[in-house]
Amino acid sequence: MLYFILFIFSGLAYNDTKFLPVVFILFSIFFVRKFFELKKDGVDYATIMLIFMAYALPFSWRNVFGGDYGSFPLSWFHVFGLLYVFYILSLKSKVIPRRLMLIFSLSTVATVVSILPLIYSNSAFFEQALSQFVVMTFNNVIILFSIFKYNQLSTEKMGIIRDAYIKGAVFTSVMLICQFLLYKYANFEFGYITFLYNRILTCYLFTDISHGTLYLGTAAFWLLYTTKNKKSSTKEYFLILIISLGSAITSARTGLFILGGFIFVYILFGQKNVLKRIGLLFVFLIIAYLSFEFLQSVRQIDNVNELTNSSGRTHGYKMALIALKGSPWIGYGYSRNYIATMLGDTVPHLSILQYALHGGIFFALTLYYNQFLIFLDAVNKKSVFSWLLAMVLIGTCLIPDLFATRYITLLVVLSLAYKNESLDYS
């Protein structure tokens, strides 16, 4: 209950700063209480930090006080991520599994090399450049040290983290729906609302609704994955519907498209039982129809072209490739705003191309090859993270700034830490 109250007050604090002290106090009470509950249940410190990161993820677009992240760039998500790293550093025994030596090496290289684009970033945009560097470094460092906790997270503990991750997405979706209804029928602003052409962008706490809906999509898919061996999954299907409707009401298409595509593939290839495959397809079609109706209520879609148009992405890719020819090896430094100004267009909605513009082709390939290796490790483990990481990596082919998503960092850490107890690692 206290966790849900946090969502309400965080939304209120977005529009009225007098609620900021209340938000900070409520967060402090929640995490202290949860800490003692988990310790009483025998959960270790490292796992507690990961559970807290999952709980804090929906609020990671705001700072620890509930205020603007740009004015004080430290969220609870990052606090617990750093505590996780410090805990691993405190361990006396640290072993790098042989199979992860390449990932460890690439993470080290990425951490060091990511300093270079900061050096030659445009001075007029240095504040944003520094912010991007910090976000990327946080991701690289936490991956680097997560290697020392490889295959140490049991299915039971992962279940606690999964529940926190999904609960955060469900509550966020409820807030998005409430936000839209409150604004439309009571003219009451709750959280971040903005406008684009004829669209109302219902964002709640998200600073980027494309990132936000992709986060919701990963949670919905994780929910679906939990139904794999269940006979009755009515509750899970209802929660997937809530998340899908919350995603649709933002008016962003990315999360819904990626979720829909992956659910369809999962139904075809991830389910062996024919009857369950047919049942899932029926449920999927109902959810897809209702989500489309919600999307249409906030975004005018009269034909298929309006549903699938690139929204200027193609032109952005063209301009970015032209610019990349001018500096293919070192790029132009950090700052999305500087890249957009230089291109005379929005930053390219393709993360790997964006990072090539920041630090050059080899820089971008290093970052993405490292993520790809972690994805392959998840495939070998036959874990849900092979699906979730693929969702994010493919999703950020449609939106910029992979590492600013936040949840990619947590999913990668969990993927490395998870031990599929049904497999033999000897």
Buried (B, 14 or more C-beta within 10 A) or exposed (E): EEBEEBBBBBBBBBEEEEBBEBBBEBBEEBBEEBBEEBEEEEBEBBBBBBBBBBBBBBBBBBBBBBBBBEEEBEBBBBBBBBBBBEBBEEEEEEEEBEEBEEBBEBBEBBBEBBEBBBEBBBEEBBEBBBBBBBBBBBBBBBBBBBBBBBBBBBEEBBEBBBBBBBBBBBBBBBBBBBBBBBBEEEEEBBBBBEEEEEBBBBBBBBBBBBBBBBBBBBBBBBBBBBBBEEEEBEEBBEBBBBBBBBBBBBBBBBBBBBBBBBBBEBBEEBBEEEEBBEBBBEBBEEBBEBBBEBBBBBBEBEEEEEBEEEBEBEBBBEBBEEBBEEBEEBBBBBBBBBBBBBBEBBBBBBBBBBBBBBBBBBBBBBBBBBBBBBBEBBBEBEBBBBBBBBBBBEBBBBBBBBBBBBBBBBBBBBBBBBBBEEEEEE
